Amino acid sequence: MKVAMYYSNKDVRLEEMTVPEIGPGELLMKVVASGICGSDVMEWYRRDKVPLVLGHEVSGDVVAVGEGVQKFKEGDRVAVTHHVPCNTCHYCLSGHHTVCDTLLRGTHFDPGGFASYLRVPSINVDRGVFKFSKDLSYEDASFMEPLACVLRGQRNARLRPGQSVVVLGSGISGLLHIGLARTLGAGRVFAADTIPFRLEKAREMGAHLALQADETIIDTIREANEGRLADLVIICFEGFIPLATKVVERGGTVLFFAGAAEGAPIPATINDLFWRTEITLTSTYGGGPADCRTALKLIDGEAIPIQKLITHRFGLAETQKGFEAVCAPMDYDCIKVIIEPQK
């Protein structure tokens, strides 16, 4: 079978691999749609593991089932998540499934979503594979995993109906946050970015105001929000971290959603952040099985306009072009790239 082998963001090669053999409890999946995630282009995160086949936002068809598999059959349309928790450790039993050692280090696809086929290990089959109907497109279903991450983030940040939200960064994660916040009943949703194309997308996704990401937004947010700053600030690009602490209201929450560069600090003093502010800083990573199930239901119910986010589609042989678009969004007017391994 063919795979897109990742060596660096500028070196993704079409190569041949043997179709994985499945064992008891496992599935063989034909990959139909696989999204490029922002984490896929974090070279510092990948450099010690290359070459490898990336791709974890996947949907496709079950083409073979291993001995003992009862929940799935050949022909099922499925969305699959690459990382799943053990469900029995201290972290899982405390509700922190996405920091479980099994999820963080013990589960993965073979070889990855940028391939014609992938083997789904038995633990993923048990708690990380979700069927969807023929009425839902493969493209839309591939958003299950990224939306699950966003869903978990907003739950961790305790977003409540009526609260004001500022989303800093209107790339794919930020746009999903905007759409979900509107669906969950946020009172006012403000988007901030420096790329005009992304700000226009933020408006399409439901942002009440889409603003240039600089300190001028402080007064604008106050004017539009009854004199207050934001109850919740969601950071979707590390370059906006300094702005986050300036647009959060007293008693509010800052959610560190996006990954950052190696060694990136929080540029604020303890007194400025916490003294007499009662600000909460929180973070999130990934999505658990329940998040995936809920995300797929939201997508299937058209609660979030997923199709507005897809700007590029490439066959497997053109995966390098997809990485180029993600790495240079202003040059390509890029939001979301979908790789279609069967084309």
Secondary structure as UniProt FT lines:
FT   STRAND          2..8
FT   TURN            9..10
FT   STRAND          11..16
FT   TURN            24..25
FT   STRAND          27..35
FT   HELIX           38..41
FT   HELIX           43..46
FT   TURN            47..49
FT   STRAND          57..65
FT   TURN            67..68
FT   TURN            74..75
FT   STRAND          77..80
FT   HELIX           90..93
FT   TURN            94..95
FT   HELIX           97..99
FT   HELIX           102..106
FT   STRAND          117..120
FT   HELIX           122..127
FT   STRAND          129..131
FT   TURN            134..135
FT   HELIX           138..141
FT   TURN            142..143
FT   HELIX           144..156
FT   TURN            157..158
FT   TURN            161..162
FT   STRAND          164..168
FT   HELIX           172..183
FT   TURN            184..185
FT   STRAND          188..193
FT   HELIX           196..204
FT   TURN            205..206
FT   STRAND          209..212
FT   TURN            215..216
FT   HELIX           217..224
FT   TURN            225..227
FT   STRAND          230..235
FT   HELIX           238..240
FT   HELIX           241..247
FT   STRAND          248..256
FT   TURN            262..263
FT   HELIX           270..274
FT   TURN            275..277
FT   STRAND          280..283
FT   HELIX           289..300
FT   TURN            301..302
FT   HELIX           306..309
FT   STRAND          310..315
FT   HELIX           316..318
FT   HELIX           319..327
FT   HELIX           329..332
FT   STRAND          336..340
FT   TURN            341..342
//
